[in-house]
Amino acid sequence: MRPAHVFAKPSPAAELEIVALLHGPWRVALRLLMILLSLRGLTAAEIASLLDYDPHTVRRWIDRYNQEGVAGLEDRPRPGAPRLGGRRLGERIRKLLGEPRAWTVGRLWRRLGCPAMSLATLARRVREQASWRRPRLVAKGDPEEAAKLAALHQEIAALPEGAVLLAEDETHVNLLPWVRSTWIVKGQRLEVMTPGKNQKRSIFGAIELATGRWFYRIVERANSSTFIEFLEQVWLAYPSAPAIAIVLDNVSTHSSRAVRRWLASHDRVKLLYGARYCPHHNPVERVWGAMKTYLANSPTLTMQGRLNQVHAFFCSRIPAQMLAIAAPLSSPWLPAGYEQELRRAA
């Protein structure tokens, strides 16, 4: 059975908090409550005692309601000192923050000409215009990006029927684990062990943009000779394809003399270069991001343990999953309308 009476739990702190809210941010609602209680027949003295107000204040709000209605219960404009800095201070702050620097309130104060206000007041003005955040690193971009993408689209469209199209990139893995934010039990601090000495390996990776078939090769160093070994791995995987087109970035390793000599004797392989300084164009970058998230916060004692984690990541994903991770159809490398051709090939 439900209890006959239900009361809020008595708490002096809660009562003080409620009164402070009614006298502060919710004071207009309190004035409405005064009018409601007056309409129900309570006297000004009773209302004042109930709401912890002075009876004269209650009578004043009742009188204003009688003269102006509900609109009269709103706060009226109050005279006071003008805001320090004037109206243009916000515009000047925004203009300065548009310059890429490590801005602090002190530096802004000096650049603004040392205005006659405290740093605390200036900090409030800055918070009205900006928030404290970490900048994001972005590539500078290729001024010839549009022209290079157009040329790349023509090269892809000119590939013979039955040709395979892949995207390629390389990354590095360290024995030192990546550390990412994660949920941690309250009162505890998750510790990720670090090796005594860091080690590094490089990984070449390529994904077929029609099927999601994934190729990768782990090497000691990413140089021309190891890149050629990876190209041979891909070349052997498609013995009957009339052409194997690989879209990649403009790292010098991809266009060295040794690579050009190898391409001259393997005419079925064609390297197609995208725009410079545009890593976000490469679908393989998303594969690397997923792999590093998988490896984050997972220390290993040996480099072989780290490489086993890399193998486990790739071996546990089927081509359809790799294709979903890479999302190649969102890459500017592919010409408009190429989506139908990819799905037909798949």
C-alpha positions in Angstrom: 0.0 0.0 0.0 1.1 3.5 -0.7 1.8 5.7 2.4 -0.9 8.0 3.5 1.4 11.0 3.4 4.6 11.7 1.5 7.0 14.4 2.6 10.3 15.6 1.3 13.2 14.5 3.5 14.1 17.3 5.9 17.5 18.8 5.1 18.6 22.3 6.2 21.2 22.4 3.3 18.5 21.5 0.7 16.1 24.1 2.2 18.8 26.8 2.0 19.6 25.8 -1.6 15.9 26.0 -2.6 15.5 29.4 -1.0 18.7 30.6 -2.7 17.3 29.5 -6.1 13.9 31.2 -5.5 15.6 34.4 -4.5 18.1 34.2 -7.4 17.7 32.6 -10.8 14.0 31.6 -10.3 12.9 34.9 -8.6 10.3 35.6 -11.4 8.7 32.2 -10.7 8.7 33.1 -7.0 6.8 36.3 -7.8 4.2 34.3 -9.7 3.9 32.0 -6.7 3.3 35.1 -4.5 0.4 36.2 -6.8 -1.0 32.7 -6.8 -1.0 32.4 -3.0 -2.6 35.9 -2.8 -5.3 34.8 -5.2 -5.9 31.8 -2.9 -6.6 34.1 0.0 -3.3 34.3 1.9 -2.3 37.6 3.3 1.0 39.3 2.5 2.3 38.6 5.9 1.5 34.8 5.5 3.1 34.7 2.1 6.2 36.5 3.4 6.6 34.1 6.2 6.1 31.1 3.9 8.6 32.3 1.3 11.1 34.0 3.6 10.5 37.5 2.2 9.7 40.8 3.8 6.0 41.6 3.8 6.7 45.0 2.2 8.3 43.2 -0.8 5.3 40.9 -1.2 2.9 43.9 -1.1 5.0 45.7 -3.7 4.9 42.8 -6.2 1.2 42.3 -5.6 0.6 46.0 -6.3 2.7 45.8 -9.5 0.7 42.8 -10.7 -2.5 44.7 -10.1 -1.2 47.6 -12.2 0.7 45.8 -15.0 -0.3 42.2 -14.9 2.1 39.3 -15.3 4.5 41.4 -17.4 5.1 43.6 -14.4 6.7 40.8 -12.5 9.8 40.7 -14.9 13.0 42.4 -13.8 13.2 46.0 -15.0 16.5 47.4 -16.5 18.8 48.6 -13.8 21.2 51.5 -14.1 24.8 50.6 -13.5 28.4 51.2 -14.5 29.1 50.5 -18.3 30.9 47.3 -19.1 34.6 47.6 -19.1 36.2 47.5 -22.5 33.2 48.8 -24.5 31.3 47.1 -27.3 34.2 46.6 -29.6 36.3 44.6 -27.1 34.6 41.3 -28.2 35.4 42.0 -31.9 39.0 42.8 -31.1 39.4 39.6 -29.1 37.9 37.5 -31.9 40.2 39.1 -34.4 43.3 38.4 -32.3 42.2 34.8 -31.7 42.1 34.4 -35.4 45.9 34.5 -35.5 47.4 31.1 -34.8 49.3 31.6 -31.5 49.4 30.1 -28.1 47.0 32.7 -26.6 46.6 33.3 -22.9 44.7 36.0 -21.1 47.9 37.7 -20.2 49.1 37.8 -23.9 45.7 39.0 -25.0 45.8 41.8 -22.4 49.1 43.0 -23.7 48.1 42.8 -27.4 44.9 44.7 -26.6 47.0 47.6 -25.3 46.8 46.8 -21.6 43.1 47.9 -21.1 42.1 49.3 -17.7 40.6 46.1 -16.4 41.8 43.2 -14.3 42.9 39.9 -15.9 39.8 38.2 -14.3 37.5 40.7 -16.0 39.3 40.2 -19.3 39.0 36.4 -18.8 35.2 36.7 -18.5 35.2 38.7 -21.7 37.3 36.1 -23.5 35.0 33.3 -22.3 32.2 35.1 -24.0 34.0 34.8 -27.3 36.0 31.6 -27.1 36.7 28.3 -25.3 39.9 26.7 -24.1 40.6 23.9 -26.6 43.5 22.2 -28.3 44.1 23.1 -32.0 43.9 20.4 -34.6 46.8 19.8 -37.0 45.9 19.8 -40.6 47.9 19.3 -43.8 48.7 22.5 -45.8 47.1 21.0 -49.0 48.2 20.9 -52.6 47.5 24.1 -54.6 47.1 21.8 -57.7 44.8 19.4 -55.9 41.8 19.8 -58.3 44.0 19.4 -61.4 45.8 16.3 -60.0 42.5 14.7 -59.0 41.0 15.3 -62.4 44.1 13.6 -64.0 43.8 10.7 -61.6 40.1 10.3 -62.5 41.0 10.1 -66.2 43.7 7.5 -65.5 41.3 5.3 -63.5 38.6 5.7 -66.2 41.1 4.6 -68.9 42.0 1.3 -67.1 41.2 -1.8 -69.2 38.3 -4.0 -68.4 39.2 -6.5 -65.7 41.8 -4.3 -64.1 42.0 -4.2 -60.4 42.3 -0.9 -58.4 44.0 -0.7 -55.0 44.9 2.0 -52.5 48.2 1.8 -50.7 49.9 3.4 -47.7 52.4 2.7 -45.0 52.5 3.2 -41.3 54.7 2.4 -38.3 54.0 0.4 -35.1 56.0 0.8 -31.9 56.6 -1.4 -29.0 55.7 1.6 -26.9 51.9 1.4 -26.7 49.5 4.1 -27.9 47.6 5.5 -25.0 43.9 6.5 -25.5 41.1 7.7 -23.3 39.1 4.9 -21.8 36.6 4.2 -19.0 38.4 3.6 -15.7 36.8 2.6 -12.4 36.4 5.5 -10.0 39.2 5.8 -7.5 41.6 3.9 -9.7 44.2 4.8 -12.2 44.9 2.5 -15.1 48.6 1.9 -15.7 50.0 0.9 -19.1 53.5 -0.6 -18.8 56.2 0.8 -21.1 59.1 -1.2 -22.5 62.6 -0.4 -21.4 63.6 0.5 -24.9 61.3 1.3 -27.8 61.3 -0.6 -31.1 59.6 0.2 -34.4 58.5 -1.7 -37.4 56.9 -0.4 -40.7 53.8 -1.8 -42.4 52.9 -1.6 -46.1 49.2 -2.0 -46.7 46.9 -2.0 -49.7 43.2 -2.7 -50.1 41.4 -3.6 -53.3 38.7 -1.0 -53.7 36.1 -3.3 -55.2 36.2 -6.3 -52.9 38.1 -5.2 -49.7 40.8 -7.8 -50.2 43.7 -6.7 -48.0 47.4 -7.0 -48.4 50.1 -6.1 -45.9 53.7 -6.6 -45.3 55.7 -5.9 -42.1 59.3 -4.8 -42.6 62.2 -3.4 -40.6 62.3 -0.2 -42.5 60.1 1.4 -45.2 62.4 2.0 -48.2 62.6 1.4 -51.9 63.6 -2.2 -51.6 61.0 -3.2 -49.1 58.4 -1.3 -51.2 59.4 -3.3 -54.2 58.9 -6.5 -52.3 55.4 -5.4 -51.4 54.7 -4.6 -55.0 55.8 -8.1 -56.0 53.4 -9.5 -53.4 50.5 -7.7 -54.9 51.7 -8.5 -58.5 51.7 -12.2 -57.7 48.2 -12.1 -56.2 46.7 -11.1 -59.6 48.4 -13.3 -62.3 45.6 -12.9 -64.9 44.6 -9.2 -64.3 45.4 -7.1 -67.4 46.4 -4.2 -65.2 47.0 -3.6 -61.5 46.5 0.1 -60.6 47.7 1.2 -57.2 46.7 4.7 -56.0 49.1 6.1 -53.4 50.7 9.3 -52.1 53.8 11.1 -53.2 56.4 9.8 -50.8 59.8 9.6 -52.4 60.0 5.9 -51.8 57.1 5.4 -54.3 59.0 7.1 -57.2 62.6 6.2 -56.6 64.9 5.0 -59.4 64.8 1.4 -58.1 61.0 1.5 -58.2 60.9 2.9 -61.7 63.2 0.2 -62.9 61.0 -2.5 -61.3 57.9 -0.9 -63.0 59.6 -1.0 -66.4 59.9 -4.8 -66.2 56.4 -5.2 -64.7 54.2 -3.3 -67.1 51.0 -4.6 -65.6 51.5 -2.6 -62.4 50.7 1.1 -62.7 51.3 3.5 -59.8 48.8 6.4 -59.8 49.7 9.4 -57.6 47.1 11.5 -55.7 47.4 15.1 -54.6 50.2 16.1 -52.2 49.6 16.8 -48.5 46.2 15.2 -48.6 46.4 12.0 -46.4 42.6 12.2 -45.8 42.1 11.2 -49.4 43.6 7.7 -48.8 41.2 5.0 -47.6 44.0 3.0 -46.1 44.5 5.8 -43.5 41.2 4.8 -41.9 42.5 1.2 -41.7 45.6 2.4 -39.8 43.4 4.4 -37.5 41.2 1.4 -36.7 44.3 -0.8 -36.1 45.9 1.7 -33.7 42.7 2.0 -31.8 42.7 -1.8 -31.5 46.3 -1.7 -30.2 45.8 1.2 -27.8 46.4 0.6 -24.1 47.7 -2.9 -24.7 51.3 -3.3 -23.7 53.5 -6.2 -24.8 56.9 -7.3 -23.5 58.4 -8.0 -27.0 58.1 -6.6 -30.5 57.0 -10.0 -31.6 54.0 -9.7 -29.3 53.1 -6.4 -30.8 53.3 -7.9 -34.3 51.1 -10.8 -33.2 48.5 -8.2 -32.3 48.8 -6.7 -35.7 48.3 -10.1 -37.4 45.3 -10.8 -35.1 43.7 -7.5 -36.1 43.9 -8.2 -39.8 43.2 -12.0 -39.6 40.0 -11.4 -37.6 38.4 -9.2 -40.3 36.9 -10.4 -43.5 37.2 -8.3 -46.8 33.7 -6.9 -46.3 34.7 -5.5 -42.9 37.9 -4.1 -44.3 36.0 -2.4 -47.0 33.6 -0.9 -44.5 36.5 0.4 -42.4 38.3 1.9 -45.4 35.1 3.4 -46.9 36.7 3.9 -50.3 33.6 5.4 -52.0 34.1 8.6 -49.8 37.6 9.1 -51.2 38.1 12.0 -53.7 40.5 9.6 -55.5 37.6 7.8 -57.2 35.8 9.6 -60.0 32.1 10.4 -59.9 29.9 7.4 -60.8 32.6 4.9 -60.0 30.5 3.4 -57.3 28.5 1.3 -59.7 31.6 -0.1 -61.3 33.0 -1.1 -57.9 29.8 -2.9 -56.9 29.6 -4.6 -60.3 33.2 -5.8 -59.9 32.5 -7.0 -56.4 
